């Protein structure tokens, strides 16, 4: 009796796979394509598994230690992976959003960072970002690192 059950299970499994091959996938596969360059800064398998750790490490090195490198910077990721049609890594066919949607993972990088490549500035002016434009959690972290300035009357502002 046991071999018959095994044979039936195998037949049903094969029939299920044959039926699945004819139907389109229920979930749209991500649009993962590097728009510039031949290779990424790390092997593809490594980036798929650990890109968030690399970005967080880069953030910590830059924000907490003042070490600014470009190898694992979000800006360089956006520069290489932005869709040339939309000029963004977001959107239905955007590199980041399509993969994060497929994996059902929330992405919060672009609440503060630009999803589009930035053109080189003609001068060396630093970008000034209003604290009001930042999410509340970022405002608290940034405010804690800023020196308190005093107005002419001597009150903290």
Secondary structure, 3 states (H helix, E strand, C coil): CHHHHHHHHHHHHHHHHHHHHHCCCCCCCCCCCCCCCCCCCCCHHHHHHHHHHHHHHHHHHHHHHCCCCCCCCHHHHHHHHCECCCCECCCCCCHHHHHHHHHCCCCCHHHCCCCCCCCCCCCCCCCCCCHHHCCHHHHHHHHHHCCCCECCCCCEC
